[in-house]
Amino acid sequence: MRLDNDIHNFYEQLVLNAIREQGLDSRLTLDQLADLCCITLNHLPAHYIRHDVDMIYFLTDEQRKEMTTKVKDALALAHDKVLNSSTT
């Protein structure tokens, strides 16, 4: 078993989806996007899984909404931090 291929943090995909939904992937540089992802993920709880499909079926609607809200809040904080560090 290779951990780097078999296990990942479920929040990673949620963060990437939120970045795309907000259009940040077309407004920030690659370095800014990398920083944005790291900062956002560091503000979220780790939730490691092997298969995304397992999470999708076992989450309630309320849990999905809570995770989405956490991602949006963490992303907003990280976005402000990335933009502020770019201007200094």
PyMOL Python script that loads the backbone (N, CA, C, O; Angstrom):
from pymol import cmd

cmd.read_pdbstr("""\
ATOM      1  N   MET A   1       0.832  -1.180   0.000  1.00  0.00           N
ATOM      2  CA  MET A   1       0.000   0.000   0.000  1.00  0.00           C
ATOM      3  C   MET A   1       0.875   1.242   0.000  1.00  0.00           C
ATOM      4  O   MET A   1       1.874   1.319   0.716  1.00  0.00           O
ATOM      5  N   ARG A   2       0.489   2.199  -0.804  1.00  0.00           N
ATOM      6  CA  ARG A   2       1.176   3.487  -0.834  1.00  0.00           C
ATOM      7  C   ARG A   2       0.265   4.543  -0.253  1.00  0.00           C
ATOM      8  O   ARG A   2      -0.789   4.836  -0.816  1.00  0.00           O
ATOM      9  N   LEU A   3       0.652   5.108   0.849  1.00  0.00           N
ATOM     10  CA  LEU A   3      -0.195   6.092   1.510  1.00  0.00           C
ATOM     11  C   LEU A   3      -0.475   7.313   0.648  1.00  0.00           C
ATOM     12  O   LEU A   3      -1.577   7.860   0.696  1.00  0.00           O
ATOM     13  N   ASP A   4       0.495   7.748  -0.133  1.00  0.00           N
ATOM     14  CA  ASP A   4       0.288   8.962  -0.917  1.00  0.00           C
ATOM     15  C   ASP A   4      -0.746   8.782  -2.021  1.00  0.00           C
ATOM     16  O   ASP A   4      -1.292   9.774  -2.505  1.00  0.00           O
ATOM     17  N   ASN A   5      -1.030   7.563  -2.429  1.00  0.00           N
ATOM     18  CA  ASN A   5      -2.037   7.331  -3.459  1.00  0.00           C
ATOM     19  C   ASN A   5      -3.363   6.845  -2.886  1.00  0.00           C
ATOM     20  O   ASN A   5      -4.409   7.047  -3.502  1.00  0.00           O
ATOM     21  N   ASP A   6      -3.338   6.219  -1.739  1.00  0.00           N
ATOM     22  CA  ASP A   6      -4.530   5.580  -1.204  1.00  0.00           C
ATOM     23  C   ASP A   6      -5.295   6.412  -0.194  1.00  0.00           C
ATOM     24  O   ASP A   6      -6.486   6.181   0.017  1.00  0.00           O
ATOM     25  N   ILE A   7      -4.647   7.361   0.426  1.00  0.00           N
ATOM     26  CA  ILE A   7      -5.273   8.126   1.503  1.00  0.00           C
ATOM     27  C   ILE A   7      -5.155   9.617   1.184  1.00  0.00           C
ATOM     28  O   ILE A   7      -4.105  10.099   0.760  1.00  0.00           O
ATOM     29  N   HIS A   8      -6.254  10.328   1.400  1.00  0.00           N
ATOM     30  CA  HIS A   8      -6.205  11.780   1.218  1.00  0.00           C
ATOM     31  C   HIS A   8      -7.195  12.458   2.155  1.00  0.00           C
ATOM     32  O   HIS A   8      -8.078  11.817   2.725  1.00  0.00           O
ATOM     33  N   ASN A   9      -7.032  13.747   2.300  1.00  0.00           N
ATOM     34  CA  ASN A   9      -7.895  14.554   3.146  1.00  0.00           C
ATOM     35  C   ASN A   9      -9.134  14.923   2.328  1.00  0.00           C
ATOM     36  O   ASN A   9      -9.015  15.547   1.274  1.00  0.00           O
ATOM     37  N   PHE A  10     -10.311  14.543   2.803  1.00  0.00           N
ATOM     38  CA  PHE A  10     -11.561  14.804   2.085  1.00  0.00           C
ATOM     39  C   PHE A  10     -11.767  16.294   1.824  1.00  0.00           C
ATOM     40  O   PHE A  10     -12.378  16.673   0.825  1.00  0.00           O
ATOM     41  N   TYR A  11     -11.262  17.132   2.713  1.00  0.00           N
ATOM     42  CA  TYR A  11     -11.438  18.576   2.545  1.00  0.00           C
ATOM     43  C   TYR A  11     -10.678  19.123   1.331  1.00  0.00           C
ATOM     44  O   TYR A  11     -11.033  20.185   0.820  1.00  0.00           O
ATOM     45  N   GLU A  12      -9.659  18.432   0.868  1.00  0.00           N
ATOM     46  CA  GLU A  12      -8.891  18.928  -0.278  1.00  0.00           C
ATOM     47  C   GLU A  12      -9.786  19.171  -1.485  1.00  0.00           C
ATOM     48  O   GLU A  12      -9.715  20.229  -2.111  1.00  0.00           O
ATOM     49  N   GLN A  13     -10.622  18.202  -1.811  1.00  0.00           N
ATOM     50  CA  GLN A  13     -11.502  18.343  -2.970  1.00  0.00           C
ATOM     51  C   GLN A  13     -12.560  19.413  -2.733  1.00  0.00           C
ATOM     52  O   GLN A  13     -12.923  20.144  -3.654  1.00  0.00           O
ATOM     53  N   LEU A  14     -13.051  19.507  -1.507  1.00  0.00           N
ATOM     54  CA  LEU A  14     -14.033  20.546  -1.195  1.00  0.00           C
ATOM     55  C   LEU A  14     -13.429  21.946  -1.369  1.00  0.00           C
ATOM     56  O   LEU A  14     -14.088  22.859  -1.867  1.00  0.00           O
ATOM     57  N   VAL A  15     -12.179  22.098  -0.956  1.00  0.00           N
ATOM     58  CA  VAL A  15     -11.495  23.385  -1.108  1.00  0.00           C
ATOM     59  C   VAL A  15     -11.289  23.704  -2.590  1.00  0.00           C
ATOM     60  O   VAL A  15     -11.554  24.825  -3.025  1.00  0.00           O
ATOM     61  N   LEU A  16     -10.826  22.741  -3.355  1.00  0.00           N
ATOM     62  CA  LEU A  16     -10.621  22.970  -4.793  1.00  0.00           C
ATOM     63  C   LEU A  16     -11.925  23.322  -5.491  1.00  0.00           C
ATOM     64  O   LEU A  16     -11.947  24.194  -6.360  1.00  0.00           O
ATOM     65  N   ASN A  17     -13.004  22.657  -5.121  1.00  0.00           N
ATOM     66  CA  ASN A  17     -14.313  22.968  -5.710  1.00  0.00           C
ATOM     67  C   ASN A  17     -14.743  24.392  -5.374  1.00  0.00           C
ATOM     68  O   ASN A  17     -15.243  25.111  -6.240  1.00  0.00           O
ATOM     69  N   ALA A  18     -14.554  24.798  -4.131  1.00  0.00           N
ATOM     70  CA  ALA A  18     -14.931  26.149  -3.705  1.00  0.00           C
ATOM     71  C   ALA A  18     -14.091  27.203  -4.431  1.00  0.00           C
ATOM     72  O   ALA A  18     -14.605  28.258  -4.802  1.00  0.00           O
ATOM     73  N   ILE A  19     -12.821  26.924  -4.631  1.00  0.00           N
ATOM     74  CA  ILE A  19     -11.945  27.851  -5.361  1.00  0.00           C
ATOM     75  C   ILE A  19     -12.457  28.036  -6.792  1.00  0.00           C
ATOM     76  O   ILE A  19     -12.521  29.158  -7.294  1.00  0.00           O
ATOM     77  N   ARG A  20     -12.817  26.942  -7.436  1.00  0.00           N
ATOM     78  CA  ARG A  20     -13.349  27.007  -8.810  1.00  0.00           C
ATOM     79  C   ARG A  20     -14.684  27.745  -8.831  1.00  0.00           C
ATOM     80  O   ARG A  20     -14.908  28.598  -9.690  1.00  0.00           O
ATOM     81  N   GLU A  21     -15.574  27.421  -7.888  1.00  0.00           N
ATOM     82  CA  GLU A  21     -16.894  28.059  -7.844  1.00  0.00           C
ATOM     83  C   GLU A  21     -16.786  29.574  -7.680  1.00  0.00           C
ATOM     84  O   GLU A  21     -17.590  30.321  -8.238  1.00  0.00           O
ATOM     85  N   GLN A  22     -15.800  30.020  -6.922  1.00  0.00           N
ATOM     86  CA  GLN A  22     -15.621  31.453  -6.696  1.00  0.00           C
ATOM     87  C   GLN A  22     -14.769  32.123  -7.773  1.00  0.00           C
ATOM     88  O   GLN A  22     -14.574  33.338  -7.749  1.00  0.00           O
ATOM     89  N   GLY A  23     -14.265  31.334  -8.712  1.00  0.00           N
ATOM     90  CA  GLY A  23     -13.465  31.885  -9.799  1.00  0.00           C
ATOM     91  C   GLY A  23     -12.077  32.328  -9.383  1.00  0.00           C
ATOM     92  O   GLY A  23     -11.412  33.064 -10.112  1.00  0.00           O
ATOM     93  N   LEU A  24     -11.636  31.883  -8.213  1.00  0.00           N
ATOM     94  CA  LEU A  24     -10.314  32.296  -7.734  1.00  0.00           C
ATOM     95  C   LEU A  24      -9.194  31.680  -8.557  1.00  0.00           C
ATOM     96  O   LEU A  24      -8.099  32.236  -8.632  1.00  0.00           O
ATOM     97  N   ASP A  25      -9.461  30.543  -9.170  1.00  0.00           N
ATOM     98  CA  ASP A  25      -8.433  29.874  -9.974  1.00  0.00           C
ATOM     99  C   ASP A  25      -8.059  30.684 -11.211  1.00  0.00           C
ATOM    100  O   ASP A  25      -6.993  30.467 -11.788  1.00  0.00           O
ATOM    101  N   SER A  26      -8.912  31.605 -11.623  1.00  0.00           N
ATOM    102  CA  SER A  26      -8.594  32.430 -12.791  1.00  0.00           C
ATOM    103  C   SER A  26      -8.130  33.831 -12.400  1.00  0.00           C
ATOM    104  O   SER A  26      -7.713  34.609 -13.258  1.00  0.00           O
ATOM    105  N   ARG A  27      -8.201  34.155 -11.111  1.00  0.00           N
ATOM    106  CA  ARG A  27      -7.817  35.493 -10.661  1.00  0.00           C
ATOM    107  C   ARG A  27      -6.512  35.538  -9.878  1.00  0.00           C
ATOM    108  O   ARG A  27      -5.961  36.615  -9.651  1.00  0.00           O
ATOM    109  N   LEU A  28      -6.017  34.381  -9.465  1.00  0.00           N
ATOM    110  CA  LEU A  28      -4.798  34.330  -8.666  1.00  0.00           C
ATOM    111  C   LEU A  28      -3.691  33.618  -9.426  1.00  0.00           C
ATOM    112  O   LEU A  28      -3.953  32.806 -10.314  1.00  0.00           O
ATOM    113  N   THR A  29      -2.450  33.931  -9.069  1.00  0.00           N
ATOM    114  CA  THR A  29      -1.314  33.240  -9.673  1.00  0.00           C
ATOM    115  C   THR A  29      -1.228  31.823  -9.107  1.00  0.00           C
ATOM    116  O   THR A  29      -1.884  31.506  -8.115  1.00  0.00           O
ATOM    117  N   LEU A  30      -0.427  30.984  -9.735  1.00  0.00           N
ATOM    118  CA  LEU A  30      -0.244  29.622  -9.229  1.00  0.00           C
ATOM    119  C   LEU A  30       0.348  29.612  -7.826  1.00  0.00           C
ATOM    120  O   LEU A  30      -0.047  28.796  -6.993  1.00  0.00           O
ATOM    121  N   ASP A  31       1.289  30.511  -7.557  1.00  0.00           N
ATOM    122  CA  ASP A  31       1.854  30.608  -6.204  1.00  0.00           C
ATOM    123  C   ASP A  31       0.800  31.035  -5.198  1.00  0.00           C
ATOM    124  O   ASP A  31       0.742  30.492  -4.095  1.00  0.00           O
ATOM    125  N   GLN A  32      -0.027  31.995  -5.561  1.00  0.00           N
ATOM    126  CA  GLN A  32      -1.089  32.434  -4.664  1.00  0.00           C
ATOM    127  C   GLN A  32      -2.098  31.306  -4.419  1.00  0.00           C
ATOM    128  O   GLN A  32      -2.570  31.125  -3.297  1.00  0.00           O
ATOM    129  N   LEU A  33      -2.422  30.557  -5.464  1.00  0.00           N
ATOM    130  CA  LEU A  33      -3.358  29.438  -5.315  1.00  0.00           C
ATOM    131  C   LEU A  33      -2.797  28.367  -4.391  1.00  0.00           C
ATOM    132  O   LEU A  33      -3.523  27.809  -3.569  1.00  0.00           O
ATOM    133  N   ALA A  34      -1.515  28.081  -4.525  1.00  0.00           N
ATOM    134  CA  ALA A  34      -0.886  27.088  -3.650  1.00  0.00           C
ATOM    135  C   ALA A  34      -0.940  27.557  -2.196  1.00  0.00           C
ATOM    136  O   ALA A  34      -1.274  26.781  -1.300  1.00  0.00           O
ATOM    137  N   ASP A  35      -0.608  28.838  -1.967  1.00  0.00           N
ATOM    138  CA  ASP A  35      -0.681  29.396  -0.616  1.00  0.00           C
ATOM    139  C   ASP A  35      -2.117  29.369  -0.105  1.00  0.00           C
ATOM    140  O   ASP A  35      -2.367  29.032   1.053  1.00  0.00           O
ATOM    141  N   LEU A  36      -3.050  29.724  -0.969  1.00  0.00           N
ATOM    142  CA  LEU A  36      -4.463  29.738  -0.597  1.00  0.00           C
ATOM    143  C   LEU A  36      -4.934  28.357  -0.150  1.00  0.00           C
ATOM    144  O   LEU A  36      -5.617  28.228   0.866  1.00  0.00           O
ATOM    145  N   CYS A  37      -4.573  27.340  -0.898  1.00  0.00           N
ATOM    146  CA  CYS A  37      -4.955  25.968  -0.546  1.00  0.00           C
ATOM    147  C   CYS A  37      -4.356  25.565   0.800  1.00  0.00           C
ATOM    148  O   CYS A  37      -5.056  25.025   1.657  1.00  0.00           O
ATOM    149  N   CYS A  38      -3.082  25.822   0.984  1.00  0.00           N
ATOM    150  CA  CYS A  38      -2.413  25.443   2.237  1.00  0.00           C
ATOM    151  C   CYS A  38      -3.021  26.154   3.437  1.00  0.00           C
ATOM    152  O   CYS A  38      -3.309  25.526   4.455  1.00  0.00           O
ATOM    153  N   ILE A  39      -3.213  27.448   3.321  1.00  0.00           N
ATOM    154  CA  ILE A  39      -3.758  28.218   4.441  1.00  0.00           C
ATOM    155  C   ILE A  39      -5.186  27.766   4.748  1.00  0.00           C
ATOM    156  O   ILE A  39      -5.558  27.602   5.910  1.00  0.00           O
ATOM    157  N   THR A  40      -5.971  27.570   3.707  1.00  0.00           N
ATOM    158  CA  THR A  40      -7.362  27.133   3.902  1.00  0.00           C
ATOM    159  C   THR A  40      -7.393  25.782   4.600  1.00  0.00           C
ATOM    160  O   THR A  40      -8.096  25.611   5.596  1.00  0.00           O
ATOM    161  N   LEU A  41      -6.641  24.831   4.085  1.00  0.00           N
ATOM    162  CA  LEU A  41      -6.643  23.486   4.665  1.00  0.00           C
ATOM    163  C   LEU A  41      -6.121  23.474   6.107  1.00  0.00           C
ATOM    164  O   LEU A  41      -6.559  22.659   6.919  1.00  0.00           O
ATOM    165  N   ASN A  42      -5.199  24.364   6.419  1.00  0.00           N
ATOM    166  CA  ASN A  42      -4.695  24.447   7.792  1.00  0.00           C
ATOM    167  C   ASN A  42      -5.738  24.987   8.770  1.00  0.00           C
ATOM    168  O   ASN A  42      -5.598  24.816   9.981  1.00  0.00           O
ATOM    169  N   HIS A  43      -6.771  25.629   8.258  1.00  0.00           N
ATOM    170  CA  HIS A  43      -7.859  26.127   9.109  1.00  0.00           C
ATOM    171  C   HIS A  43      -9.007  25.126   9.218  1.00  0.00           C
ATOM    172  O   HIS A  43      -9.994  25.391   9.904  1.00  0.00           O
ATOM    173  N   LEU A  44      -8.889  24.007   8.566  1.00  0.00           N
ATOM    174  CA  LEU A  44      -9.952  22.995   8.572  1.00  0.00           C
ATOM    175  C   LEU A  44      -9.486  21.747   9.314  1.00  0.00           C
ATOM    176  O   LEU A  44      -8.288  21.476   9.396  1.00  0.00           O
ATOM    177  N   PRO A  45     -10.433  20.997   9.849  1.00  0.00           N
ATOM    178  CA  PRO A  45     -10.040  19.742  10.505  1.00  0.00           C
ATOM    179  C   PRO A  45      -9.577  18.733   9.452  1.00  0.00           C
ATOM    180  O   PRO A  45     -10.086  18.727   8.331  1.00  0.00           O
ATOM    181  N   ALA A  46      -8.643  17.906   9.801  1.00  0.00           N
ATOM    182  CA  ALA A  46      -8.215  16.841   8.892  1.00  0.00           C
ATOM    183  C   ALA A  46      -9.275  15.741   8.905  1.00  0.00           C
ATOM    184  O   ALA A  46      -9.762  15.342   9.963  1.00  0.00           O
ATOM    185  N   HIS A  47      -9.617  15.267   7.732  1.00  0.00           N
ATOM    186  CA  HIS A  47     -10.600  14.185   7.637  1.00  0.00           C
ATOM    187  C   HIS A  47     -10.121  13.234   6.528  1.00  0.00           C
ATOM    188  O   HIS A  47     -10.531  13.343   5.372  1.00  0.00           O
ATOM    189  N   TYR A  48      -9.257  12.315   6.911  1.00  0.00           N
ATOM    190  CA  TYR A  48      -8.624  11.439   5.939  1.00  0.00           C
ATOM    191  C   TYR A  48      -9.505  10.248   5.591  1.00  0.00           C
ATOM    192  O   TYR A  48     -10.139   9.632   6.449  1.00  0.00           O
ATOM    193  N   ILE A  49      -9.519   9.951   4.303  1.00  0.00           N
ATOM    194  CA  ILE A  49     -10.335   8.850   3.784  1.00  0.00           C
ATOM    195  C   ILE A  49      -9.568   8.122   2.685  1.00  0.00           C
ATOM    196  O   ILE A  49      -8.536   8.591   2.203  1.00  0.00           O
ATOM    197  N   ARG A  50     -10.091   6.988   2.314  1.00  0.00           N
ATOM    198  CA  ARG A  50      -9.531   6.255   1.175  1.00  0.00           C
ATOM    199  C   ARG A  50     -10.356   6.466  -0.082  1.00  0.00           C
ATOM    200  O   ARG A  50      -9.804   6.569  -1.178  1.00  0.00           O
ATOM    201  N   HIS A  51     -11.670   6.531   0.065  1.00  0.00           N
ATOM    202  CA  HIS A  51     -12.551   6.628  -1.100  1.00  0.00           C
ATOM    203  C   HIS A  51     -13.588   7.729  -0.880  1.00  0.00           C
ATOM    204  O   HIS A  51     -14.326   7.705   0.105  1.00  0.00           O
ATOM    205  N   ASP A  52     -13.639   8.689  -1.797  1.00  0.00           N
ATOM    206  CA  ASP A  52     -14.605   9.773  -1.681  1.00  0.00           C
ATOM    207  C   ASP A  52     -16.034   9.254  -1.620  1.00  0.00           C
ATOM    208  O   ASP A  52     -16.866   9.794  -0.891  1.00  0.00           O
ATOM    209  N   VAL A  53     -16.314   8.220  -2.378  1.00  0.00           N
ATOM    210  CA  VAL A  53     -17.671   7.697  -2.434  1.00  0.00           C
ATOM    211  C   VAL A  53     -18.145   7.236  -1.060  1.00  0.00           C
ATOM    212  O   VAL A  53     -19.333   7.336  -0.756  1.00  0.00           O
ATOM    213  N   ASP A  54     -17.247   6.737  -0.234  1.00  0.00           N
ATOM    214  CA  ASP A  54     -17.618   6.332   1.121  1.00  0.00           C
ATOM    215  C   ASP A  54     -18.133   7.528   1.921  1.00  0.00           C
ATOM    216  O   ASP A  54     -19.124   7.415   2.642  1.00  0.00           O
ATOM    217  N   MET A  55     -17.470   8.652   1.794  1.00  0.00           N
ATOM    218  CA  MET A  55     -17.873   9.845   2.534  1.00  0.00           C
ATOM    219  C   MET A  55     -19.216  10.356   2.042  1.00  0.00           C
ATOM    220  O   MET A  55     -20.067  10.743   2.842  1.00  0.00           O
ATOM    221  N   ILE A  56     -19.407  10.358   0.753  1.00  0.00           N
ATOM    222  CA  ILE A  56     -20.629  10.902   0.169  1.00  0.00           C
ATOM    223  C   ILE A  56     -21.859  10.161   0.696  1.00  0.00           C
ATOM    224  O   ILE A  56     -22.877  10.785   0.996  1.00  0.00           O
ATOM    225  N   TYR A  57     -21.772   8.869   0.806  1.00  0.00           N
ATOM    226  CA  TYR A  57     -22.920   8.080   1.244  1.00  0.00           C
ATOM    227  C   TYR A  57     -23.160   8.128   2.750  1.00  0.00           C
ATOM    228  O   TYR A  57     -24.281   7.889   3.200  1.00  0.00           O
ATOM    229  N   PHE A  58     -22.145   8.428   3.525  1.00  0.00           N
ATOM    230  CA  PHE A  58     -22.292   8.390   4.975  1.00  0.00           C
ATOM    231  C   PHE A  58     -22.501   9.762   5.614  1.00  0.00           C
ATOM    232  O   PHE A  58     -22.721   9.853   6.822  1.00  0.00           O
ATOM    233  N   LEU A  59     -22.434  10.823   4.820  1.00  0.00           N
ATOM    234  CA  LEU A  59     -22.676  12.161   5.348  1.00  0.00           C
ATOM    235  C   LEU A  59     -24.160  12.504   5.263  1.00  0.00           C
ATOM    236  O   LEU A  59     -24.821  12.219   4.264  1.00  0.00           O
ATOM    237  N   THR A  60     -24.667  13.117   6.318  1.00  0.00           N
ATOM    238  CA  THR A  60     -26.036  13.619   6.259  1.00  0.00           C
ATOM    239  C   THR A  60     -26.020  14.968   5.533  1.00  0.00           C
ATOM    240  O   THR A  60     -24.958  15.558   5.337  1.00  0.00           O
ATOM    241  N   ASP A  61     -27.191  15.447   5.141  1.00  0.00           N
ATOM    242  CA  ASP A  61     -27.268  16.762   4.500  1.00  0.00           C
ATOM    243  C   ASP A  61     -26.735  17.846   5.424  1.00  0.00           C
ATOM    244  O   ASP A  61     -26.058  18.773   4.979  1.00  0.00           O
ATOM    245  N   GLU A  62     -27.040  17.730   6.706  1.00  0.00           N
ATOM    246  CA  GLU A  62     -26.567  18.718   7.676  1.00  0.00           C
ATOM    247  C   GLU A  62     -25.037  18.701   7.769  1.00  0.00           C
ATOM    248  O   GLU A  62     -24.412  19.759   7.839  1.00  0.00           O
ATOM    249  N   GLN A  63     -24.434  17.511   7.769  1.00  0.00           N
ATOM    250  CA  GLN A  63     -22.973  17.413   7.826  1.00  0.00           C
ATOM    251  C   GLN A  63     -22.342  18.000   6.566  1.00  0.00           C
ATOM    252  O   GLN A  63     -21.321  18.683   6.648  1.00  0.00           O
ATOM    253  N   ARG A  64     -22.934  17.745   5.409  1.00  0.00           N
ATOM    254  CA  ARG A  64     -22.420  18.317   4.157  1.00  0.00           C
ATOM    255  C   ARG A  64     -22.457  19.835   4.200  1.00  0.00           C
ATOM    256  O   ARG A  64     -21.493  20.505   3.828  1.00  0.00           O
ATOM    257  N   LYS A  65     -23.589  20.368   4.661  1.00  0.00           N
ATOM    258  CA  LYS A  65     -23.722  21.830   4.752  1.00  0.00           C
ATOM    259  C   LYS A  65     -22.703  22.409   5.722  1.00  0.00           C
ATOM    260  O   LYS A  65     -22.105  23.450   5.452  1.00  0.00           O
ATOM    261  N   GLU A  66     -22.506  21.739   6.845  1.00  0.00           N
ATOM    262  CA  GLU A  66     -21.528  22.208   7.832  1.00  0.00           C
ATOM    263  C   GLU A  66     -20.116  22.209   7.242  1.00  0.00           C
ATOM    264  O   GLU A  66     -19.360  23.161   7.438  1.00  0.00           O
ATOM    265  N   MET A  67     -19.768  21.162   6.532  1.00  0.00           N
ATOM    266  CA  MET A  67     -18.435  21.085   5.915  1.00  0.00           C
ATOM    267  C   MET A  67     -18.277  22.189   4.869  1.00  0.00           C
ATOM    268  O   MET A  67     -17.226  22.826   4.793  1.00  0.00           O
ATOM    269  N   THR A  68     -19.303  22.415   4.075  1.00  0.00           N
ATOM    270  CA  THR A  68     -19.259  23.451   3.044  1.00  0.00           C
ATOM    271  C   THR A  68     -19.098  24.830   3.676  1.00  0.00           C
ATOM    272  O   THR A  68     -18.335  25.658   3.180  1.00  0.00           O
ATOM    273  N   THR A  69     -19.806  25.071   4.755  1.00  0.00           N
ATOM    274  CA  THR A  69     -19.695  26.350   5.457  1.00  0.00           C
ATOM    275  C   THR A  69     -18.292  26.536   6.030  1.00  0.00           C
ATOM    276  O   THR A  69     -17.717  27.619   5.929  1.00  0.00           O
ATOM    277  N   LYS A  70     -17.750  25.492   6.623  1.00  0.00           N
ATOM    278  CA  LYS A  70     -16.378  25.560   7.156  1.00  0.00           C
ATOM    279  C   LYS A  70     -15.381  25.888   6.049  1.00  0.00           C
ATOM    280  O   LYS A  70     -14.475  26.699   6.244  1.00  0.00           O
ATOM    281  N   VAL A  71     -15.549  25.260   4.889  1.00  0.00           N
ATOM    282  CA  VAL A  71     -14.647  25.508   3.757  1.00  0.00           C
ATOM    283  C   VAL A  71     -14.761  26.954   3.302  1.00  0.00           C
ATOM    284  O   VAL A  71     -13.745  27.617   3.098  1.00  0.00           O
ATOM    285  N   LYS A  72     -15.982  27.452   3.138  1.00  0.00           N
ATOM    286  CA  LYS A  72     -16.167  28.833   2.678  1.00  0.00           C
ATOM    287  C   LYS A  72     -15.572  29.833   3.662  1.00  0.00           C
ATOM    288  O   LYS A  72     -14.934  30.805   3.256  1.00  0.00           O
ATOM    289  N   ASP A  73     -15.781  29.596   4.948  1.00  0.00           N
ATOM    290  CA  ASP A  73     -15.227  30.501   5.965  1.00  0.00           C
ATOM    291  C   ASP A  73     -13.701  30.474   5.968  1.00  0.00           C
ATOM    292  O   ASP A  73     -13.058  31.523   6.003  1.00  0.00           O
ATOM    293  N   ALA A  74     -13.127  29.285   5.930  1.00  0.00           N
ATOM    294  CA  ALA A  74     -11.663  29.156   5.923  1.00  0.00           C
ATOM    295  C   ALA A  74     -11.072  29.742   4.648  1.00  0.00           C
ATOM    296  O   ALA A  74     -10.007  30.358   4.678  1.00  0.00           O
ATOM    297  N   LEU A  75     -11.762  29.550   3.534  1.00  0.00           N
ATOM    298  CA  LEU A  75     -11.284  30.080   2.261  1.00  0.00           C
ATOM    299  C   LEU A  75     -11.303  31.610   2.267  1.00  0.00           C
ATOM    300  O   LEU A  75     -10.384  32.241   1.745  1.00  0.00           O
ATOM    301  N   ALA A  76     -12.327  32.201   2.845  1.00  0.00           N
ATOM    302  CA  ALA A  76     -12.398  33.658   2.922  1.00  0.00           C
ATOM    303  C   ALA A  76     -11.244  34.216   3.752  1.00  0.00           C
ATOM    304  O   ALA A  76     -10.618  35.203   3.365  1.00  0.00           O
ATOM    305  N   LEU A  77     -10.965  33.590   4.883  1.00  0.00           N
ATOM    306  CA  LEU A  77      -9.838  34.028   5.719  1.00  0.00           C
ATOM    307  C   LEU A  77      -8.515  33.892   4.975  1.00  0.00           C
ATOM    308  O   LEU A  77      -7.680  34.797   4.998  1.00  0.00           O
ATOM    309  N   ALA A  78      -8.339  32.759   4.323  1.00  0.00           N
ATOM    310  CA  ALA A  78      -7.090  32.507   3.593  1.00  0.00           C
ATOM    311  C   ALA A  78      -6.940  33.476   2.417  1.00  0.00           C
ATOM    312  O   ALA A  78      -5.843  33.966   2.149  1.00  0.00           O
ATOM    313  N   HIS A  79      -8.031  33.745   1.729  1.00  0.00           N
ATOM    314  CA  HIS A  79      -7.992  34.654   0.583  1.00  0.00           C
ATOM    315  C   HIS A  79      -7.546  36.053   1.032  1.00  0.00           C
ATOM    316  O   HIS A  79      -6.708  36.681   0.385  1.00  0.00           O
ATOM    317  N   ASP A  80      -8.108  36.526   2.132  1.00  0.00           N
ATOM    318  CA  ASP A  80      -7.694  37.832   2.676  1.00  0.00           C
ATOM    319  C   ASP A  80      -6.205  37.822   3.019  1.00  0.00           C
ATOM    320  O   ASP A  80      -5.489  38.782   2.732  1.00  0.00           O
ATOM    321  N   LYS A  81      -5.750  36.746   3.627  1.00  0.00           N
ATOM    322  CA  LYS A  81      -4.344  36.655   4.022  1.00  0.00           C
ATOM    323  C   LYS A  81      -3.428  36.653   2.788  1.00  0.00           C
ATOM    324  O   LYS A  81      -2.395  37.324   2.778  1.00  0.00           O
ATOM    325  N   VAL A  82      -3.806  35.906   1.763  1.00  0.00           N
ATOM    326  CA  VAL A  82      -2.991  35.836   0.533  1.00  0.00           C
ATOM    327  C   VAL A  82      -2.960  37.203  -0.147  1.00  0.00           C
ATOM    328  O   VAL A  82      -1.900  37.655  -0.580  1.00  0.00           O
ATOM    329  N   LEU A  83      -4.107  37.859  -0.243  1.00  0.00           N
ATOM    330  CA  LEU A  83      -4.134  39.166  -0.882  1.00  0.00           C
ATOM    331  C   LEU A  83      -3.346  40.208  -0.096  1.00  0.00           C
ATOM    332  O   LEU A  83      -2.660  41.042  -0.687  1.00  0.00           O
ATOM    333  N   ASN A  84      -3.438  40.167   1.218  1.00  0.00           N
ATOM    334  CA  ASN A  84      -2.703  41.114   2.050  1.00  0.00           C
ATOM    335  C   ASN A  84      -1.202  40.878   2.003  1.00  0.00           C
ATOM    336  O   ASN A  84      -0.422  41.828   2.071  1.00  0.00           O
ATOM    337  N   SER A  85      -0.793  39.627   1.889  1.00  0.00           N
ATOM    338  CA  SER A  85       0.650  39.350   1.820  1.00  0.00           C
ATOM    339  C   SER A  85       1.203  39.703   0.446  1.00  0.00           C
ATOM    340  O   SER A  85       2.402  39.951   0.313  1.00  0.00           O
ATOM    341  N   SER A  86       0.356  39.731  -0.574  1.00  0.00           N
ATOM    342  CA  SER A  86       0.802  40.089  -1.926  1.00  0.00           C
ATOM    343  C   SER A  86       1.012  41.571  -2.078  1.00  0.00           C
ATOM    344  O   SER A  86       1.778  42.004  -2.938  1.00  0.00           O
ATOM    345  N   THR A  87       0.337  42.368  -1.248  1.00  0.00           N
ATOM    346  CA  THR A  87       0.435  43.808  -1.383  1.00  0.00           C
ATOM    347  C   THR A  87       1.508  44.414  -0.486  1.00  0.00           C
ATOM    348  O   THR A  87       1.795  45.608  -0.574  1.00  0.00           O
ATOM    349  N   THR A  88       2.099  43.590   0.378  1.00  0.00           N
ATOM    350  CA  THR A  88       3.115  44.145   1.283  1.00  0.00           C
ATOM    351  C   THR A  88       4.507  43.884   0.779  1.00  0.00           C
ATOM    352  O   THR A  88       5.480  44.282   1.419  1.00  0.00           O
TER     353      THR A  88
END
""", "prot")
cmd.dss("prot")
cmd.show_as("cartoon", "prot")
cmd.util.cbc("prot")
cmd.orient("prot")
